[in-house]
Amino acid sequence: MTFDVVILLQPLVALLVGILILILPRLLNVLVAAYLIFVGLIGLFPNILT
């Protein structure tokens, strides 16, 4: 998976998370935490997905 694929997936992940937050607002903390951990790992280790 290249870095371009990660950039293309971010809007889809944001859309999915937004819909889930509307349906289940209590998931907000978990979803935000998971997203931040994922983005942080990609920033620290950019070659982790290759």
DSSP file (Angstrom, degrees, kcal/mol; ACC not computed):
  #  RESIDUE AA STRUCTURE BP1 BP2  ACC     N-H-->O    O-->H-N    N-H-->O    O-->H-N    TCO  KAPPA ALPHA  PHI   PSI    X-CA   Y-CA   Z-CA
    1    1 A M              0   0    0      0, 0.0     2,-0.1     0, 0.0    48,-0.1   0.000 360.0 360.0 360.0 126.5    0.0    0.0    0.0
    2    2 A T     >  -     0   0    0      1,-0.1     4,-1.4    48,-0.1     3,-0.4  -0.404 360.0-106.9 -91.0 169.8    1.5    3.3   -1.0
    3    3 A F  H  > S+     0   0    0      1,-0.2     4,-1.9     2,-0.2     5,-0.1   0.814 118.7  61.4 -65.4 -29.8    1.2    6.6    0.7
    4    4 A D  H  > S+     0   0    0      1,-0.2     4,-1.9     2,-0.2    -1,-0.2   0.864 100.8  53.2 -64.0 -36.1   -1.1    7.8   -2.1
    5    5 A V  H  > S+     0   0    0     -3,-0.4     4,-1.9     2,-0.2    -1,-0.2   0.890 106.9  51.9 -66.4 -38.5   -3.6    5.1   -1.2
    6    6 A V  H  X S+     0   0    0     -4,-1.4     4,-1.3     1,-0.2    -2,-0.2   0.906 109.0  50.4 -63.2 -41.0   -3.6    6.3    2.5
    7    7 A I  H  < S+     0   0    0     -4,-1.9    -1,-0.2     1,-0.2    -2,-0.2   0.871 111.5  48.5 -65.4 -36.2   -4.3    9.8    1.3
    8    8 A L  H  X S+     0   0    0     -4,-1.9     4,-0.6     1,-0.2    -1,-0.2   0.804 109.1  53.5 -72.6 -29.1   -7.2    8.5   -0.8
    9    9 A L  H  X S+     0   0    0     -4,-1.9     4,-2.6     1,-0.2     5,-0.2   0.752  90.0  77.3 -78.0 -23.5   -8.6    6.5    2.1
   10   10 A Q  H  X S+     0   0    0     -4,-1.3     4,-2.5     1,-0.2    -1,-0.2   0.895  93.7  47.8 -58.7 -44.6   -8.8    9.4    4.5
   11   11 A P  H  > S+     0   0    0      0, 0.0     4,-2.3     0, 0.0    -1,-0.2   0.897 113.0  49.5 -64.0 -36.0  -11.9   11.0    3.1
   12   12 A L  H  X S+     0   0    0     -4,-0.6     4,-2.4     2,-0.2    -2,-0.2   0.910 111.9  47.5 -67.2 -40.8  -13.7    7.6    3.0
   13   13 A V  H  X S+     0   0    0     -4,-2.6     4,-2.7     2,-0.2     5,-0.2   0.910 111.4  51.6 -64.9 -41.6  -12.7    6.9    6.6
   14   14 A A  H  X S+     0   0    0     -4,-2.5     4,-2.3    -5,-0.2    -2,-0.2   0.903 110.8  48.4 -62.2 -41.4  -13.9   10.4    7.6
   15   15 A L  H  X S+     0   0    0     -4,-2.3     4,-2.2     2,-0.2    -2,-0.2   0.931 112.7  47.4 -64.3 -46.0  -17.2    9.8    5.9
   16   16 A L  H  X S+     0   0    0     -4,-2.4     4,-2.4     1,-0.2    -2,-0.2   0.917 113.1  48.3 -61.9 -44.3  -17.7    6.5    7.6
   17   17 A V  H  X S+     0   0    0     -4,-2.7     4,-2.4     1,-0.2    -1,-0.2   0.902 109.9  53.0 -64.3 -40.4  -16.8    7.8   11.0
   18   18 A G  H  X S+     0   0    0     -4,-2.3     4,-1.8    -5,-0.2    -1,-0.2   0.913 110.4  46.8 -60.9 -43.0  -19.1   10.8   10.6
   19   19 A I  H  X S+     0   0    0     -4,-2.2     4,-2.0     1,-0.2    -1,-0.2   0.916 112.2  50.2 -65.4 -42.9  -22.0    8.5    9.8
   20   20 A L  H  X S+     0   0    0     -4,-2.4     4,-3.4     1,-0.2     7,-0.2   0.876 108.5  52.8 -64.2 -36.2  -21.2    6.2   12.7
   21   21 A I  H  < S+     0   0    0     -4,-2.4    -1,-0.2     1,-0.2    -2,-0.2   0.891 108.7  50.3 -66.5 -38.2  -21.1    9.2   15.1
   22   22 A L  H  < S+     0   0    0     -4,-1.8    -1,-0.2    -5,-0.2    -2,-0.2   0.895 118.1  38.8 -64.7 -38.3  -24.5   10.3   13.9
   23   23 A I  H  < S+     0   0    0     -4,-2.0    -2,-0.2     1,-0.3    -1,-0.2   0.922 133.8  19.9 -78.1 -45.3  -25.9    6.9   14.5
   24   24 A L    ><  -     0   0    0     -4,-3.4     3,-2.0    -5,-0.2    -1,-0.3  -0.778  65.2-178.7-128.3  85.6  -24.1    6.0   17.7
   25   25 A P  G >  S+     0   0    0      0, 0.0     3,-1.5     0, 0.0     4,-0.2   0.743  78.2  67.7 -60.7 -23.7  -22.8    9.2   19.4
   26   26 A R  G 3  S+     0   0    0      1,-0.3     3,-0.5     2,-0.1     4,-0.4   0.697  88.7  66.9 -70.7 -16.3  -21.2    7.3   22.2
   27   27 A L  G <> S+     0   0    0     -3,-2.0     4,-3.0    -7,-0.2     5,-0.3   0.533  73.9  95.0 -77.9  -5.3  -18.7    5.9   19.8
   28   28 A L  H <> S+     0   0    0     -3,-1.5     4,-2.5     1,-0.2     5,-0.3   0.912  83.4  46.9 -54.8 -48.8  -17.2    9.3   19.3
   29   29 A N  H  > S+     0   0    0     -3,-0.5     4,-2.1    -4,-0.2    -1,-0.2   0.912 115.6  44.9 -61.5 -43.9  -14.4    8.9   21.8
   30   30 A V  H  > S+     0   0    0     -4,-0.4     4,-2.5     2,-0.2    -2,-0.2   0.925 115.1  46.9 -67.7 -45.1  -13.4    5.4   20.5
   31   31 A L  H  X S+     0   0    0     -4,-3.0     4,-2.3     2,-0.2    -2,-0.2   0.903 113.5  47.6 -66.1 -41.7  -13.5    6.4   16.9
   32   32 A V  H  X S+     0   0    0     -4,-2.5     4,-2.6    -5,-0.3     5,-0.2   0.921 113.1  49.1 -65.7 -42.9  -11.5    9.7   17.4
   33   33 A A  H  X S+     0   0    0     -4,-2.1     4,-2.3    -5,-0.3    -2,-0.2   0.925 112.1  47.9 -62.7 -44.7   -8.9    7.9   19.5
   34   34 A A  H  X S+     0   0    0     -4,-2.5     4,-2.3     2,-0.2    -1,-0.2   0.906 112.8  49.0 -63.5 -41.6   -8.5    5.1   16.9
   35   35 A Y  H  X S+     0   0    0     -4,-2.3     4,-2.7     2,-0.2     5,-0.2   0.923 111.6  48.4 -64.1 -44.5   -8.2    7.6   14.1
   36   36 A L  H  X S+     0   0    0     -4,-2.6     4,-2.4     1,-0.2    -2,-0.2   0.886 111.7  49.6 -65.3 -38.8   -5.6    9.7   16.0
   37   37 A I  H  X S+     0   0    0     -4,-2.3     4,-2.4    -5,-0.2    -1,-0.2   0.928 112.5  48.1 -64.3 -44.1   -3.6    6.6   16.8
   38   38 A F  H  X S+     0   0    0     -4,-2.3     4,-2.2     2,-0.2    -2,-0.2   0.939 114.1  45.0 -62.0 -48.5   -3.6    5.5   13.2
   39   39 A V  H  X S+     0   0    0     -4,-2.7     4,-2.1     1,-0.2    -1,-0.2   0.884 113.0  52.3 -65.0 -38.2   -2.6    8.9   11.8
   40   40 A G  H  X S+     0   0    0     -4,-2.4     4,-2.2    -5,-0.2    -1,-0.2   0.906 109.4  48.4 -63.8 -42.1    0.1    9.2   14.5
   41   41 A L  H  X S+     0   0    0     -4,-2.4     4,-2.8     2,-0.2    -2,-0.2   0.895 110.8  50.7 -65.7 -39.5    1.6    5.8   13.5
   42   42 A I  H  < S+     0   0    0     -4,-2.2    -1,-0.2     1,-0.2    -2,-0.2   0.886 111.6  49.0 -64.5 -37.6    1.5    6.7    9.9
   43   43 A G  H  < S+     0   0    0     -4,-2.1    -2,-0.2    -5,-0.2    -1,-0.2   0.882 116.5  41.0 -69.2 -37.8    3.3    9.9   10.7
   44   44 A L  H  < S+     0   0    0     -4,-2.2    -2,-0.2     1,-0.3    -1,-0.2   0.870 129.5  27.2 -77.4 -37.3    6.0    8.3   12.8
   45   45 A F    ><  +     0   0    0     -4,-2.8     3,-1.8    -5,-0.2    -1,-0.3  -0.709  66.4 172.0-126.6  78.9    6.5    5.3   10.6
   46   46 A P  T 3  S+     0   0    0      0, 0.0     3,-0.4     0, 0.0    -1,-0.1   0.731  79.5  53.4 -65.4 -20.6    5.6    6.3    7.0
   47   47 A N  T >  S+     0   0    0      1,-0.2     3,-1.1     2,-0.1    -5,-0.1   0.328  78.1  99.3 -94.0   8.9    7.0    3.0    5.5
   48   48 A I  T <  S+     0   0    0     -3,-1.8    -1,-0.2     1,-0.2    -6,-0.1   0.787  84.0  46.6 -67.5 -27.4    4.8    0.8    7.8
   49   49 A L  T 3         0   0    0     -3,-0.4    -1,-0.2    -4,-0.2    -2,-0.1   0.411 360.0 360.0 -96.0   2.0    2.2    0.2    5.1
   50   50 A T    <         0   0    0     -3,-1.1    -1,-0.2    -4,-0.0    -2,-0.1   0.462 360.0 360.0 -94.4 360.0    4.6   -0.6    2.3
